[in-house]
Amino acid sequence: MQSLRDIRREIKAINATRQIMLTMKHISAARIRRAQQQMEQGRPFAQKMAMMIDNLRQDIQAEDSLVRQTAAYKFFDETNADKGGALLLLITADKGLCGAFNTIAIREALRWIKANEHIEKYIFVIGRKGRDFLARLKMPNLHIVGELTGVFPRTNYAHAAIVQEQIVELFEQGKITRVDLIYNNFKSMAAQTLVSKTFLPFDFDEIEGEEDLSDFIFEPDILEIFLTLAPRYIGSNIYRFLLESQAAELAARMNAMEAAAKNAGDILDDLKVKLNKVRQESITKELTEIIGGAAALNG
């Protein structure tokens, strides 16, 4: 049986750990408000850009009889997406202690790698957890083309621009014909959902609303405007994905730390009961020994 000293030492250690968990919870709760605000501000811009890009795409397809030969066609040519290499943009956290946030993203990344084992695979990873996982993989046809760490919780558009430049360069060189994305999307403070989808070629089916640009005259021409806006559209969406992941990470960490602190509190309650039981047994034993000694002297 543990001694009183051992139990008190254990209570002290668990209580200190519980205080750390509560502190991390409060820090995440304070940061998530700003992260939510950034995320909500970024959504309308990305949506408006998507509507404009979709409208330009429709005009290009309607007016250009040789659209399949244009440089713009590869951005929305879904039939050609599986005929070349593929790039995965994997977004994880830099730190742990956020529940299954990193685990589910890394597990999905591993599934993607196995599903594309027969083609050239390129990965751009954001977050130290994802980078450390990929560093341990030794697989053929797998190329880590870029990594970013220390991005969260102060992500900005410069980080998205770095990823955008790498993606557009590989896309225009013809090394990749598809860009897939894996990240955690912020749904609510209590729920984060894993997103695994094809980001490039653009998926215009998910665009809400419609932007009518039919009354505009484009100068120099609509094709050049599309090719100018397409990389910026990629960058704005990547920035939105980073903001969504940032908010989801903070929410996941806040919930994980709250649950861990609650479990630590339950353990403390059990240890206090155990402490009282051991103390009572110790007192009872001492009393028994005193009474026994007194009876021996009197006898």
N, C-alpha and C positions, 0 to 999 in steps of 0.2 A: 504493500500500500504506500502511496505517495505521502511524503511528510508535509507538514503545514508549510514549511519553507518552499518546497517544490511547487506546491499549488499556488502559493502567493506569487512566486516568480512567473508561473505560467499565466496567471491572471494579469499581471503587469505587462507581459509581452503581448498578449492578445488585445488588451485595452489600448496599447500604443499602436498596434496595427490597425485597430478599428478607427482610431483618431486619424490616421493617415488616409484611410479609405473615405472617411467623411470629408476630409479636406479636399481630396481629389474630386469627390462628387460635387462639392460647392464650387470648385474651380471650373469644372466642366459646365455646370449650370450657369455660371456667370458668362462664360465664353460663348455658349450656344445662342444666346440672344443676339449677339453681333453676327454670328455665323448664319443664323436664320434670316436676319435682315439683309445680309449680302446675297444670300441665295435667292430670296424673293425679289430683290432688285435685279438680279441677273436673268431671271426667267423671261420677263417680257421682251428684253432686247433679243435674246436668242430665238424666241418665238417669232418675232417680227422679221428677223433675218431669214428664218426658215421659210416664211411665207413669201418673201421677196425672191429668194433663190428658186423656189418652186415655180413662181410665176415666170421668171426668166427662163427656166428650163422648158416650160411649156411653149413659150414663144420661140425658143430656139428650135425645138422639135417641129413646130408648125411651119416655120419659115425656111429652115435649112434643109434642102433635099439631100444634102450630103452630110447630114448630122453625124452619121456613124464615123465619118472621117475627121470630125472636128476634135480639138483638144478637150472640149467641154464634155463630150459624150461619156468619157470614162468615169466621170464623177457620178453618173446616174445609170450606168450600164450594168444592171443586175445579172444579165446573162453571161457576162464575162468575169464575174466576181470569183468564180471557183477555178479559173483557168491559169492562175499564177500563184505567187507566194501570198501569204497572209501575215498581217501584223496584229498583235494583241496589245491593247493598251490596258494594263492592269493597275488599278488604284487600290492601295492598301494604306494602313496607318504606319506611322513611324514607331509607335509604342504599342505595348500590349495592354492588359487589364481593361479590355473593352468587350468582354464576352466572346461571342463567336464571330465578331466583326471581321477579323483577318482570316480566320479558319475557313469560312465559307467561300470567301473570294479566292483564296489560294487553292482550295479543293476544286473550284470551278475552273481555275486556270490550268490545273493539272488535267482535268477532263478535256479542255480545249486542246492542249498539247497532244494528248493521245488521239483525239479525233482528227487531228491534222498531221499525223505522223509521216505521211507520204509526200508532203510538200515542204517547201522552204518556209520556215517559221521565224518571224521576227517579233521581238517583244520589247516594248518600252514600259518600264515599271516605275511607278511612283509610290514611294513609301518604303521605309527600311525593312519592314516585315516581308513584303513581297520580294525585295531585292535579295535578302538573306536566303529565302527559300529557293529562288532561281539560281543563286550562286552554287548551290549544292547539286543542281541537276547537271548531268552529263549525258546529253542526248544528241543524236545526229540531226542535222538540218535545223538546229535551234540557235538563233543569234540574238543576243541581248544588244540592241542598238542604242539604248539610252536608259538612264536612270536618274531619278530626282529624289532626294531625301531632305528632310528638314523643311518640307513645304508647309506642313500644318503646325499650328492653327493660323498661320499668317500667309495664306495663299493669295497670290495676286495674278494679274493677267500675264506678267512676264513669265511665270512658270508655264502657263498654257501656250504661250508663243514659242517656247523652246520645243515643246512636244509637237506643235503644229508644223514647225519648220522641218523637223525630222520626218514626219508622216508625209508631208507634201513632197519632199525631196525623193523619198523612196517610191512614192506613187507615180511621180512624173518620170522617174528613171525606169519604170516598168518592173521593178523588183517585186512589188506587191500589187495585187488587184483588189484586195479586200482588207478592211480594218475592222477588227472586232473589239468590243469594249466589255470590261468586267469591273464593276464598282458597286458600292452600296448606296442606294438611294434613300434620301430622307423622306419618310412617309409621315411620321409623327414623332412626338417625344418618346412614345412607347414602342414604336415599330420602325424598323429599317428593312428595306427589301433589296435583295441582290438583283442587279441588272446585268444580263448577259445578252448582248445583241450585236448585230452588224451596224457599224456606224458609217462606213464608206464602202460601196456607193451609198449615196444619201437615200434614206427611207422617207419618201414624201407622204406615205400613207398615214403617218402618225401626226402630220401637221394639222392643227386646228385652225379654222378660219380660212379666209382667202383674201389675198391682196391683189386688187385689180390694177394692173399697170398698163392697160391697153391704151390709155389716152396719153401716154408719155412718149416723147421722142428721145431716143437714146443716142448719146454722142460720146465716144466715136462710133461704137456700135454695140448691140446687145450682147454679142458673143464675148467681146473684150471685157465688158462690165461683169459678165458672169465669171470669167476667169480671174478677175480681180477680187470679186466678192467671195468666191468659193473658199480660198484659204482663210479669209477672215471669218467666214461662217464656221469653218472647222475650229479655229482658235476660240471663238466665242462659245461654242458648245463644249469644248474641252474645259474651258474656264468654269462653265456651269456645272460640269461633272465634278470638278474639283471642289466647288462650293457645296454641292450636294453631299459628296463623300465626307467633307469636313464636318458638316452639321450632323450627319449620320454617326460619325465616329464619336463626337462629343456626347450625343444622346445615348449611344451604346455604352460609353464609359460611365456616364452618370448613372444609368440603370444598373450596370454591373457593380459599381462601387456601392450603390444603395443596397443591393441584394447581399453583397459581401459584408457590409457593415451590420446588416440585420442578422446574418448568420453568426458573425462574431459576437453580437449581443446575446444570441441564444446560447453560444458556447460559454460566455461569461456567466450567464445565469446558472448554467449547469455546474460550472466550477465553483461558484459561490455556495451552492447547495452542498457540493462535495466538501468544500472547505469547512462549512458549519458541521457537517457530519463527522469529519475527521477530528475537528476540535472537540466536539461532544464526546467522541470515543476516547480521545486523549484525556479529557477531564474525568470521565467515568473510570478509566483505567487508573489514574492517579488517586482518585478517591478510594477505589477498591484496594489499592496498595496501602494507603494510609490506614484504612479501617482494619485491613488484615494485619498490619504491623502493630496497631494499637491493641488488637485482640490478642496477639502473641505476647505482648508485654504484660497485659493484664492476666493472661493465663499462667 
